[in-house]
């Protein structure tokens, strides 16, 4: 696998508890900056479903 380029939301600033994503042609990889070795791979459809659920507030407490 090619080297992944990780990005985090600008709202995190220099924080150390942030979600990070790396996008490739066929997948989106997600991890926490607290556990950078615990990486989840999502295909494009799964990523779209996750983003839609977040926007719809499905994970709001």
C-alpha positions in Angstrom: 0.0 0.0 0.0 1.2 3.5 -0.8 2.0 5.9 2.0 -1.2 7.4 3.4 -1.5 11.2 3.7 -3.5 11.9 6.9 -5.6 15.0 7.3 -7.5 16.3 10.4 -10.2 18.9 10.8 -8.8 22.4 11.1 -11.0 22.8 14.3 -8.6 20.4 16.0 -5.7 22.8 15.7 -2.7 21.2 17.6 -5.0 19.0 19.7 -4.1 15.4 20.3 -7.6 13.9 20.3 -8.7 14.3 16.7 -10.2 12.2 13.9 -7.9 11.8 10.9 -8.7 10.6 7.4 -6.6 9.5 4.4 -8.3 9.3 1.0 -7.2 7.0 -1.8 -8.8 6.2 -5.1 -10.7 3.2 -3.7 -11.0 3.8 0.0 -11.1 6.2 2.9 -9.0 5.3 6.0 -10.0 6.6 9.4 -8.1 6.7 12.7 -7.8 8.6 15.9 -4.8 10.7 16.6 -4.7 9.0 20.0 -4.4 5.6 18.4 -2.7 6.1 15.1 -2.1 2.3 14.6 -5.8 1.5 14.8 -6.9 2.2 11.3 -10.4 1.5 9.8 -10.8 1.1 6.0 -14.1 2.2 4.5 -15.0 1.8 0.9 -16.5 4.8 -0.9 -20.1 3.7 -0.2 -19.4 3.1 3.5 -17.8 6.5 3.8 -20.8 8.3 2.2 -23.1 6.5 4.6 -21.0 7.5 7.6 -20.8 11.1 6.5 -24.6 11.2 5.8 -25.3 9.7 9.2 -23.1 12.3 10.9 -24.8 15.2 9.1 -28.2 13.8 10.0 -27.2 13.8 13.7 -27.5 10.1 14.2 -24.5 10.1 16.6 -25.5 13.1 18.6 -25.8 12.4 22.3 
